[in-house]
Structure formats: C-alpha cells, structure tokens
Amino acid sequence: MAAHPATDGRRQDRPGFLLDLITGTETELDSLQRLTEAAANAVNGQAGSGMDCAAVLARGGTTLATAGSSSAAAEMAASEDRYGDGPLMQALSTAGAVTVDGDTSVRWRAYRRRLVASGYGRAVAVPLGLAGGTSCALVFLGRTGTGFPEDLLAEAKWFAGVATHSMRLALEVRNVRSAGDNLKSVLESRTSIDVACGVIMAQNRCTYPEAFIKLASASRQRNLKVRSVAENILKALPSGAPAARFEF
C-alpha cells in the first residue's frame, strides 16, 4: 500500500469541465453509476485499456450506494462495503490516493484474494472532496500489470477533481429538488385542510379554530391523518375536490 499526494501540478493547465450526473437519472445510485463509467473511459484513455472503475457514496458513516463500470467492479465495491476493507473504504477517510498491487501484507491479504479472483491485479483509490457529511471515493481496477505509473496516478487524481465538482453539483440539485417536492406536499396538505375547514365553517356557522377542532377530532376517531379527513370532505362535495396547482 502506498499513499500519494492528491494533486498534481502537471494537470492544472487542463480546461475544466463538469460531468452531467443528473440528466436521465432518478437516484444517487444512478449518478454514481454514470460517474464510474465516465471514470473508466477517462483513465482508459491514458492507460490504453483494461481499467475498470468502482465507487462508493457514504453519508454519516453509512454507505448509501456502491457502483461499478462493470459487473466485476461493482462486486468489488460491494464486497468492500460488506467486509470494510480495501483501498476504496480507506480512501473515504484519507486525503490521498491509496494503491494496492503486489502488496502481500496481512492488511490487504483478504482484499487481494478477492481482487485476483475477480480478474484484477492492481487497484488505486482516490477520494472526492465532498461536503455536508457526505463522502465519496473512486477505485480504478487494472486487469493487467503491477504498479501504477506516475502519469496514470496523475490521471486518476485529476479525474477525482472533476468528479468532485460534478458530484457536488448533482447532490446539490437533488437536495433542491427534494426540498421543492417537500414544500409542494406541505402546501397541498395545508390547502386541503384550509378548504375543508372553510366547508365546516359554512355548514356549522363556526370559526376557523372551531372547524379545525372538529376536523382534528374526526381524524382521531377515524385513525386517519388530518389531511386525509380533509380530502375526504372535499371529495364528498357535489363538484368534487378543488384542484390546487403549484409551479416550481
């Protein structure tokens, strides 16, 4: 095992870009899968061929997803999550690259057995600099050869920088979408309750607080949420429930 600095000055003059990890994806797993495929393509351009990529995404010490550019790479990532060993898991908590090739130390013995059994001979893992308690790491898996030339290590670290900005953006977009969906749900719920209270006020000639008490009482008696009782009241109206529309 060897640790290496996470940056390489020879790569700083490259034009920056972002990977699209959002379009056509539904979940964080989808984004992670797309990232591993892009990573494998990028490093294979430098290495020639024979490199796969796997990744892990974690939050608060809990693994959210693992993915791989091939079925073998995906299984390597999943096995690291199961056994808690290997360079991918170590990279989650380090600031540098972690390599495993001909190392026969006790620490990597079990991992190397799985590595070789999956058809690989070497691995290098690099962390992504995410924030907010979320962490991510990539591991590049080589099917042939031993060791990692400096230019290949530099390529992996450079791509980790691209992946960091791309994954940060993807997670931020998902957070915004989730917040918007939650707000929409709250507004729709509030609208149903308010309109139902209006119906009760008209029918019973009472105030809003009194109408809400009646609604809450019915909720407890029927063991339903207040919103569900409100929606049932609105559905019973001759014209049906009024539609609420929110644009985000």
N, C-alpha and C positions, 0 to 999 in steps of 0.2 A: 504494500500500500504506500502511495506517495501523495503528498499534498502539494498543491501548486497555487501560486497567486491567481486571483480571479480575473485579472485584467491583463491585456497585452497591448502595448503601445502601437505595435505594427498594424493593429486592426482599427485604430481610432480614426483613420482617414477614410474609412468606408462610408458611403452615403447611408444614412439611417432609413429605416422603413418599419412599418408595423404589419404584423400578420393579421389577417381577418379571422378571428376566432369566434365571431358572433353570427354572421350571416349563415342561415341554414342550420343553425344549431339550436337545440332546445335546453340542454343542461350543461353543467360544468364538465361532466364526463365527455360530452360531445366536443367541447372546446379543447379539452386535454387530449383527446384522440387526434384532433386535427393538428395540434401542436406537435405531437410525436411524429406524425407523417411529414410535416414540414421540416422538422429537425433532421430526420433521417435523410431526406432529399438534400438538405444543405450540406451535411457532413459527407455524404457520399460523393458530392461534387468535388470535395477536397481529397477524400481517401480513395476515390476510384469506385469501389463497390464493397459490398459485404458488411455494411454497418446498419444495424437496426437501432431504434430508439424506444425507450420506455420512460414513463413519467409517473410521479405521484403528487397528489394535491392534498394538503392537510390543513386543518384549522383547529387551533386549541389542543394540539397533540393528538387529534383524531383524524385518521385517514378518510378523506371524502371520496376519492376516486383514484384508480390506477388505470393506465392505458399503455398501449404499445403499437408501434408501427407494423408489427407482425404478431401472429398468434404466439410465437415463441417469446418475443419480447414482452408481450402483455402478461404472459405467465410468469416471467422472471420478476416483473414488478409486483404481481400479486403474491408471489412466494416471499418476496422481501417484506411485504406487509404482514404476511402470516407469521413469519419467523423473526421479524425485527432485526435482521442482519443485512449485510451487504452495503455497497457504496451509496446506493440511492437513499437509503434511510439515514446514513451518516451525513450525506450532503444536505439534508433538510436542516441540520443544526450547525453547519460549518459555513465559512465564507470562501472556501476554495474548492478546487477540483479534487476528487478522490479517485485514484486509479487502482485497479486490480488486474494483474496479468499473470506473471509466473509466480506470484507470491504463494508460498506454501505454509504461511504462519497459521497457527491454530485459529486465530480470529477469523480468517477467511476460508477455512477448510471446507465447511459445510456449504458456504456460498459457491465456492469454486466447483464443487461436485455438481451442483445444480447448473452452474454456468456451462460446464463442459457437456453435461447431459443434454442441454438444450441446443448444443451445436456451436457454442461461442467459446472464444479463447481469452478474451480480454474485455474490460469494462472501464469506462471513465464516467463519473457522475459529476454534474455541476449544479449548484443551487441557483434559484431565481430569487432576486431581491424583492419579494412582495411585502405588503404591509398589512396592518389591521389584524394581526394574529393568524394570517394565512401564510402558508409556506408551500413551496413547490420545488421540485428538483427533476432534472433530466438525467438519464443514464444512456450513454452510447455504447452499444454492444458490438464488438468485432468478431466475425466468424473465423478470420484467419490472422496469423501473425501474433507477435507478442510485443508488448510495449506500445507507447504512443509517441510518435514523432512530435517535435515541438509545433510544427505547422498544423498538425491535426488537433493538438491540445488548444492551440490558439483559436482554431476554427470553432471548436466546441464552446470555448469561453465567450467568443464574440457572439455566437448564436444565442447563448444564455442571456446576453444583454438585450438582444432583440426580443427574445421570448419573455423577458421580464416586463418590458413596456407593453407588449401585446397582451399578456395575461392580466396585467393590472387593469388595462382598459376594458377587457372582456368582463372581469369581475365587477368593475365599477358600473358598467352598462347593465349587468344583470341585477345589481343592487338597486339601481334606479328603477328598472322595470318592476322589480318586486315591490318596492315602495309605492309605485304608482298603482299596481294591482291591489295592494292592501288599502290604499286610500280610496280607491274606487269602491271596494267592497264596503268600507265603513260608510261612505256617503250614500250608497244604495241602501244599506241597512237603516241608516238614520232617516232617509226619505220615506221608506216603508212605514217606519214607526210613527213618524210625524203625521203622515197622511191618515194612518189608521186612527191615531188619536183625534184627528180632526173629524173623522166619521163618528167616533164615540161621543165627541163633544156635541155634534149636531143631533145625534139620536137621544142623548141623555141630558142635554142642556147643562153641561158641566164645564169646568175649567180644564185647561191642559193638564195640570198636575193630577186632577181627579181622574181624567181619562187615562193617563199613563198608569195610575194605580190600578185601575180596572184591567188594563192590558197586562200588567205585571202579575196580577192575581190570577188571570186566566192562564198565563204562562206557567205558573207554579202548579195549578190544578191539573193542567194537561201534560205537565212534564215536557214542555217544549220551550225553545228559545223565544224571547220576546219578539224577535224579528219574524220567526215562523208564524206566531199567532197573528202578528200584524199583516203578514202576507195572506194568510187565510181569510182575514176580514176583508181585505181588498179584493180577493178573488171572488168573494161572495157578492160583491156589488153587481148591480144589473149590467153595468158596462165593463165589468172586469177590472183588474188592477191597472192603474195608470202606469205608463212606461216612464222610467227615469233614464235620462241619457247624459253621459259624461264623456267629454272629449279630453284625451291626454296626448 
